[in-house]
Structure formats: C-alpha cells, structure tokens
C-alpha cells in the first residue's frame, strides 16, 4: 500500500529549554531527532512521499538527506495548521501523519497501521493507559474513569487523504481545533470508524528534557 507521510516538525522547543526546535537536537550518534524519525519511513518502499513540515532553511542547514521523496514546507501557527500545509502537498490516496519528535517508531507498528488501512478509512496507533485517570474540577477530584476503556493516542495516525482534507476544511470553516488529527474525523464524520491499532510504549514523544 503506497502512502504519503507528513512529518510534523515545526515548533520552538519551549518546553525543552533548548532555545531551538527540539527536533534538531542531536543524539550521541550525531543524528538529530528528526533524522531518526524520518529514517523508518525512508526505509519503507511503500512510502512514496515524505513531507517534512518545518522551517526549510533550518532543515537544509542541519540535515543532509539525499532522498528525492523528501520535500519541506513551512509550518503554521498551530499544529493543525502545520498538518494542513503538509496535507496540501500529499499525492497518495493514503496519508500517515507523524510527530517529528517521535523518533522511536518501530517498523512493526508502521506495518500494523498500514495493514489496517487496507480496509479502513482511518486508523490510529494506541496503547492502554497505565495510570488511573481522574477528572478534576477546581482542585477537586470529581470522577475516576474506568482505566480498561482508556487508551493513549500515538502517531502515525492514518487516513484516506480525501477524508482528512475534507475534515481539515470543515475545521477551518468552523473554527474547530482538535487535539490530534483523529479528533477532526471524530467531530465532523461520526459515520467513519477510526480503527484502534496496537502501538508501543517505546513509541514515545520527546516533549521535555526528562524524555531524553
């Protein structure tokens, strides 16, 4: 199954306290977080297009990747806007949207979500939450959610490209901002089933210095 990958790598890295976009942090092997993130898609022949949403000048300064499938587009003022910039360039019928700061995606997880998209219109990598989740209002616990029903969403999240474009357009028109890409489909296309696909706890996102 051929697909386009949108790798969302815009941002300032405020919570990392680096003074620059965290995806350009270099691991001990000399490669950036973003290079590690790109590598799993670059190794997959089914990935026909890699759209990196990041500051083009910084990308070309920090990263040298001679892969004709890679294109770079500037991000927007929000993650959702950044995804829309990448989505405008997507050429394949299926698109996978992945966080640039999630460099530990395994090939096994990638293959599982690709398999789901052979029959589904949307799919999301997910893992069961480990902690008990409570709802708090005004500093008081008011409800405990049944943990067996709760999952944490990861990326990549996969969609039929036309479906995500439609939902993105609706979100823009209605001023709706989702917490992730799946939430747009949940909100505007309740008739669509989003398949939950087994993810991995190793597929973590680097957000704070502790994550390194």
DODRENSE-981511 format. One record per residue (C-alpha): x, y, z. Coordinates in steps of 0.1 Angstrom, whole numbers. Example, Ala and Ser with C-alpha at 12.3 -4.5 7.8 and 13.67 -1.06 7.14 Angstrom:
<pts>
<xx->123; yy->-45; zz->78>
<xx->137; yy->-11; zz->71>
</pts>
This chain:
<pts>
<xx->0; yy->0; zz->0>
<xx->16; yy->33; zz->-11>
<xx->12; yy->63; zz->11>
<xx->24; yy->98; zz->18>
<xx->40; yy->106; zz->52>
<xx->35; yy->140; zz->68>
<xx->62; yy->145; zz->95>
<xx->51; yy->175; zz->117>
<xx->84; yy->191; zz->129>
<xx->76; yy->228; zz->133>
<xx->79; yy->244; zz->167>
<xx->102; yy->264; zz->190>
<xx->110; yy->237; zz->216>
<xx->99; yy->259; zz->246>
<xx->93; yy->231; zz->270>
<xx->127; yy->215; zz->261>
<xx->145; yy->247; zz->272>
<xx->169; yy->243; zz->242>
<xx->165; yy->277; zz->226>
<xx->158; yy->260; zz->193>
<xx->134; yy->234; zz->177>
<xx->139; yy->202; zz->196>
<xx->137; yy->180; zz->165>
<xx->172; yy->193; zz->157>
<xx->187; yy->181; zz->190>
<xx->215; yy->156; zz->182>
<xx->218; yy->122; zz->199>
<xx->251; yy->107; zz->207>
<xx->253; yy->91; zz->173>
<xx->254; yy->126; zz->157>
<xx->219; yy->123; zz->142>
<xx->191; yy->146; zz->150>
<xx->158; yy->135; zz->165>
<xx->142; yy->144; zz->131>
<xx->167; yy->122; zz->112>
<xx->158; yy->92; zz->134>
<xx->121; yy->100; zz->128>
<xx->124; yy->102; zz->91>
<xx->146; yy->70; zz->89>
<xx->117; yy->45; zz->94>
<xx->97; yy->60; zz->65>
<xx->128; yy->63; zz->43>
<xx->134; yy->26; zz->48>
<xx->99; yy->17; zz->36>
<xx->95; yy->14; zz->-2>
<xx->57; yy->19; zz->2>
<xx->64; yy->54; zz->14>
<xx->63; yy->73; zz->-18>
<xx->65; yy->108; zz->-3>
<xx->78; yy->123; zz->29>
<xx->66; yy->158; zz->36>
<xx->85; yy->174; zz->64>
<xx->67; yy->204; zz->80>
<xx->95; yy->225; zz->94>
<xx->114; yy->257; zz->88>
<xx->130; yy->249; zz->53>
<xx->162; yy->270; zz->59>
<xx->169; yy->252; zz->92>
<xx->161; yy->218; zz->78>
<xx->186; yy->221; zz->49>
<xx->212; yy->236; zz->72>
<xx->210; yy->208; zz->98>
<xx->201; yy->178; zz->78>
<xx->216; yy->163; zz->47>
<xx->194; yy->136; zz->32>
<xx->196; yy->128; zz->-5>
<xx->162; yy->113; zz->-9>
<xx->141; yy->126; zz->-37>
<xx->109; yy->116; zz->-18>
<xx->115; yy->144; zz->8>
<xx->100; yy->178; zz->5>
<xx->99; yy->205; zz->31>
<xx->72; yy->230; zz->38>
<xx->70; yy->257; zz->65>
<xx->47; yy->252; zz->94>
<xx->18; yy->273; zz->106>
<xx->8; yy->290; zz->138>
<xx->-6; yy->257; zz->153>
<xx->0; yy->220; zz->148>
<xx->-33; yy->217; zz->130>
<xx->-23; yy->244; zz->105>
<xx->11; yy->228; zz->101>
<xx->-6; yy->195; zz->92>
<xx->-28; yy->213; zz->67>
<xx->3; yy->228; zz->50>
<xx->17; yy->193; zz->46>
<xx->-16; yy->178; zz->35>
<xx->-18; yy->203; zz->6>
<xx->12; yy->185; zz->-9>
<xx->1; yy->149; zz->-3>
<xx->-1; yy->129; zz->-36>
<xx->-10; yy->94; zz->-25>
<xx->-45; yy->82; zz->-16>
<xx->-34; yy->74; zz->20>
<xx->-16; yy->97; zz->43>
<xx->2; yy->90; zz->76>
<xx->6; yy->119; zz->99>
<xx->35; yy->115; zz->124>
<xx->51; yy->137; zz->151>
<xx->86; yy->148; zz->142>
<xx->96; yy->144; zz->179>
<xx->85; yy->108; zz->180>
<xx->118; yy->91; zz->167>
<xx->113; yy->56; zz->181>
<xx->85; yy->43; zz->158>
<xx->92; yy->7; zz->150>
<xx->87; yy->-10; zz->117>
<xx->63; yy->-34; zz->133>
<xx->40; yy->-6; zz->144>
<xx->42; yy->10; zz->110>
<xx->33; yy->-22; zz->93>
<xx->3; yy->-27; zz->116>
<xx->-12; yy->6; zz->108>
<xx->-6; yy->1; zz->71>
<xx->-23; yy->-32; zz->73>
<xx->-53; yy->-16; zz->89>
<xx->-55; yy->10; zz->61>
<xx->-60; yy->-18; zz->36>
<xx->-97; yy->-20; zz->48>
<xx->-102; yy->12; zz->69>
<xx->-106; yy->49; zz->62>
<xx->-88; yy->60; zz->93>
<xx->-66; yy->43; zz->119>
<xx->-46; yy->53; zz->150>
<xx->-18; yy->37; zz->169>
<xx->-28; yy->35; zz->206>
<xx->-16; yy->20; zz->239>
<xx->-36; yy->13; zz->271>
<xx->-30; yy->39; zz->298>
<xx->-10; yy->27; zz->328>
<xx->-22; yy->52; zz->353>
<xx->-56; yy->58; zz->369>
<xx->-71; yy->88; zz->352>
<xx->-93; yy->112; zz->373>
<xx->-113; yy->143; zz->363>
<xx->-105; yy->173; zz->384>
<xx->-126; yy->205; zz->387>
<xx->-115; yy->235; zz->408>
<xx->-88; yy->214; zz->425>
<xx->-112; yy->186; zz->435>
<xx->-115; yy->150; zz->422>
<xx->-150; yy->145; zz->408>
<xx->-147; yy->113; zz->388>
<xx->-125; yy->83; zz->382>
<xx->-125; yy->69; zz->346>
<xx->-126; yy->32; zz->341>
<xx->-90; yy->25; zz->331>
<xx->-98; yy->-5; zz->309>
<xx->-116; yy->18; zz->285>
<xx->-88; yy->44; zz->282>
<xx->-60; yy->44; zz->256>
<xx->-33; yy->69; zz->248>
<xx->-32; yy->80; zz->211>
<xx->2; yy->79; zz->193>
<xx->13; yy->87; zz->158>
<xx->13; yy->79; zz->130>
<xx->-24; yy->84; zz->125>
<xx->-35; yy->73; zz->91>
<xx->-63; yy->85; zz->68>
<xx->-77; yy->83; zz->34>
<xx->-62; yy->116; zz->21>
<xx->-95; yy->130; zz->8>
<xx->-112; yy->123; zz->41>
<xx->-86; yy->142; zz->61>
<xx->-87; yy->171; zz->36>
<xx->-125; yy->173; zz->40>
<xx->-123; yy->173; zz->78>
<xx->-95; yy->199; zz->77>
<xx->-115; yy->222; zz->55>
<xx->-145; yy->218; zz->78>
<xx->-124; yy->226; zz->109>
<xx->-110; yy->257; zz->92>
<xx->-145; yy->269; zz->82>
<xx->-160; yy->262; zz->116>
<xx->-131; yy->274; zz->137>
<xx->-126; yy->240; zz->153>
<xx->-93; yy->230; zz->168>
<xx->-87; yy->193; zz->175>
<xx->-62; yy->179; zz->200>
<xx->-50; yy->155; zz->173>
<xx->-58; yy->146; zz->137>
<xx->-82; yy->118; zz->146>
<xx->-103; yy->143; zz->166>
<xx->-112; yy->161; zz->133>
<xx->-127; yy->129; zz->119>
<xx->-144; yy->122; zz->152>
<xx->-160; yy->156; zz->152>
<xx->-170; yy->160; zz->115>
<xx->-175; yy->125; zz->103>
<xx->-192; yy->105; zz->130>
<xx->-202; yy->79; zz->104>
<xx->-165; yy->70; zz->100>
<xx->-149; yy->42; zz->121>
<xx->-114; yy->50; zz->133>
<xx->-96; yy->17; zz->138>
<xx->-75; yy->15; zz->170>
<xx->-42; yy->-2; zz->162>
<xx->-18; yy->-17; zz->187>
<xx->10; yy->8; zz->193>
<xx->41; yy->5; zz->216>
<xx->52; yy->22; zz->248>
<xx->86; yy->27; zz->231>
<xx->69; yy->49; zz->205>
<xx->71; yy->79; zz->229>
<xx->72; yy->116; zz->221>
<xx->101; yy->137; zz->232>
<xx->85; yy->167; zz->249>
<xx->105; yy->177; zz->280>
<xx->142; yy->173; zz->290>
<xx->133; yy->142; zz->310>
<xx->123; yy->124; zz->278>
<xx->159; yy->125; zz->267>
</pts>
